[in-house]
Amino acid sequence: RDYDDRFNFYHSVEEKIPTGIAILDEITRGGFPRKTLNVLQLGTNVGKTLAKCSIAANALLSGNNVLYITLEDGEKKIGKRIDSNLLDVTQEELEAMSREEYHSRMRRLVKKSGIGELVIREYPGTTVSILQFQNLIDDLELTEGFKPDLVIVDYLNLVLSSRIKAGGGNGMYQVIKCVAEELRGFAQTNNVALLTSTQVNRAGFTKTSLGLEDSSESFGVPMTADWYVSAVTDEELDMKGLWACFHNKSRYADKAKCPKFFLGVDREKQRISDPRPEFQSEEMVNSIPDMEFESGDDGEVSWN
């Protein structure tokens, strides 16, 4: 009987946090919606933090407030990465910049119309859970009037579950699955988009294509996530400044329309971007190795 309300919902504009990268905004239909869990899956030293800092910088420039929770790098190191991106300078150029020039450029940036607010908070890895994150977000609103639009957690596997502990019959699969569920619940409770990352498992570390089965420690992460994208690189791709990406899961759009794509990577400026035009052609994208899988009669998925 409430079909008219449903019709209004179908034609309403959903508020989203744009990534600032055309291909990612295309496959998410405009960016990350609020109340969602979005996960990037990358190998060790491929660029998990780089990607999240780049998206954080873009979100700020589009007028969104960002809360960056780091459990790996220090607050100042995360700030340096984001500064490098925002000021469009390399890490070395940032270090060589004079105090006067740095202050002048940052003042111009702060005064820029419509730029969002950034808060970075550091915790030791594997010492905090969603309970501390909720206390933080409540305290920031109460004391500073700060309400984030995008929360970034760097990264998922370093968060404790607030419900269960590892051991005592609870394996890492169950623990990490609970963490993913709690992060998604945190996003829903606080009406934010949440972006985090996870590592690939040992089998996926040397693969040229990644799927949901390559999630480190728990398949429960991709099961819970609203959006899940994997990225790999090798020596050849690295020389070209590229990641090969796999659109593993999406609740926003048909992932089959764009199952794989390239992203440009600038490590010096801590930035991911759309690739150069020559790497956007159908021929080049089709050169990315395919992910193959088969589903058995019991519903179990086996991967080739």
Salt bridges, closest charged atoms under 4 A:
ASP2 OD1 - ARG6 NH1 2.53
GLU15 OE2 - ARG34 NH2 2.84
ASP73 OD2 - ARG81 NH2 3.42
ASP88 OD1 - LYS269 NZ 3.12
ASP88 OD1 - ARG271 NH1 2.96
GLU95 OE2 - LYS80 NZ 2.35
GLU101 OE2 - ARG105 NH1 3.74
GLU144 OE2 - ARG121 NH2 3.77
ASP149 OD1 - ARG34 NH2 2.57
ASP154 OD1 - LYS52 NZ 3.08
GLU181 OE1 - ARG163 NH2 2.75
GLU181 OE2 - LYS177 NZ 2.46
GLU182 OE2 - ARG163 NE 2.83
GLU213 OE2 - LYS207 NZ 2.95
ASP214 OD1 - LYS207 NZ 3.12
ASP226 OD1 - ARG184 NH2 2.80
ASP226 OD1 - ARG251 NH1 2.90
GLU236 OE2 - LYS240 NZ 3.35
ASP238 OD1 - ARG267 NE 3.53
GLU278 OE2 - ARG276 NE 2.91
ASP290 OD1 - LYS260 NZ 2.35
